[in-house]
Amino acid sequence: VRSRRQRQMCIRDREKDVGLAEFTANEQQVYAAVVLLSNDTNAPVSIHDIRSHYLVRNIPMPTVYRSFNRLIGAKKITHIGGERSGLYAITA
């Protein structure tokens, strides 16, 4: 049986492995929603699906958009199509 501290250390190690350790909890949740909705492929996911995902639905929209911008800047996700397309995908 792992202690809480050991579980937290394991989670932090995994975050470092995927390059998410420097991101906020909200940014990590937005990224996780995109990954889950795309079935871990780089298939585009709509903002509407991301917004209604259980990991993201309680995050205020301005925070979601800031998370998108930070994740795009770090090349973790990409915006697909035109400025108003509302499609995002994980980067391969």
C-alpha positions as CSV (number, residue, x, y, z in Angstrom):
1,V,0.0,0.0,0.0
2,R,1.5,3.3,-1.1
3,S,1.4,6.3,1.1
4,R,-0.1,9.5,-0.1
5,R,3.3,11.1,-0.4
6,Q,4.6,8.2,-2.6
7,R,1.5,8.5,-4.9
8,Q,2.2,12.3,-5.2
9,M,5.8,11.7,-6.0
10,C,4.8,9.1,-8.7
11,I,2.3,11.6,-10.2
12,R,5.0,14.3,-10.3
13,D,7.4,11.9,-12.0
14,R,4.9,11.1,-14.7
15,E,4.2,14.8,-15.2
16,K,7.9,15.4,-15.7
17,D,8.0,12.4,-18.1
18,V,5.3,14.0,-20.3
19,G,6.6,17.5,-19.9
20,L,3.7,18.8,-17.9
21,A,5.3,19.5,-14.5
22,E,5.6,23.2,-15.2
23,F,1.9,23.6,-16.1
24,T,-0.9,24.6,-13.7
25,A,-3.5,22.1,-12.6
26,N,-6.0,23.7,-15.0
27,E,-3.6,23.5,-17.9
28,Q,-3.0,19.9,-17.2
29,Q,-6.7,19.2,-17.0
30,V,-7.3,20.9,-20.4
31,Y,-4.4,18.9,-21.9
32,A,-5.8,15.7,-20.4
33,A,-9.2,16.4,-21.8
34,V,-7.8,16.9,-25.3
35,V,-5.8,13.6,-25.1
36,L,-8.8,11.7,-23.8
37,L,-11.2,13.1,-26.4
38,S,-8.8,12.4,-29.2
39,N,-8.3,8.8,-28.0
40,D,-4.6,9.6,-27.6
41,T,-4.2,10.4,-31.4
42,N,-3.7,13.7,-33.0
43,A,-7.3,13.8,-34.2
44,P,-8.9,17.2,-33.9
45,V,-11.2,17.8,-31.0
46,S,-13.8,20.6,-30.9
47,I,-13.8,23.3,-28.2
48,H,-17.4,22.4,-27.4
49,D,-16.4,18.8,-26.6
50,I,-13.4,20.0,-24.6
51,R,-15.6,22.5,-22.7
52,S,-18.1,19.9,-21.7
53,H,-15.6,17.3,-20.7
54,Y,-15.8,16.4,-17.0
55,L,-12.2,17.6,-16.4
56,V,-12.8,21.0,-17.9
57,R,-16.5,21.8,-17.3
58,N,-15.9,23.7,-14.0
59,I,-12.9,25.7,-15.3
60,P,-13.9,29.3,-16.3
61,M,-13.7,29.9,-20.0
62,P,-11.0,32.6,-19.8
63,T,-8.8,30.1,-17.9
64,V,-9.5,27.5,-20.5
65,Y,-8.4,29.9,-23.3
66,R,-5.3,30.9,-21.3
67,S,-4.5,27.2,-20.9
68,F,-4.9,26.7,-24.7
69,N,-2.5,29.6,-25.4
70,R,0.1,28.3,-23.0
71,L,-0.2,24.7,-24.2
72,I,0.0,25.9,-27.9
73,G,3.1,28.0,-27.0
74,A,4.7,24.9,-25.4
75,K,3.8,22.9,-28.5
76,K,1.7,20.4,-26.5
77,I,-1.4,21.1,-28.6
78,T,-2.1,22.8,-31.8
79,H,-5.0,24.9,-33.1
80,I,-6.4,23.5,-36.3
81,G,-7.9,25.6,-39.1
82,G,-8.7,29.3,-39.1
83,E,-8.8,31.7,-36.1
84,R,-12.4,30.8,-35.2
85,S,-12.4,27.1,-36.1
86,G,-12.5,25.9,-32.5
87,L,-10.5,22.7,-33.3
88,Y,-7.5,21.6,-31.3
89,A,-5.2,18.5,-31.4
90,I,-2.3,17.1,-29.5
91,T,1.0,17.5,-31.2
92,A,2.7,14.4,-32.4
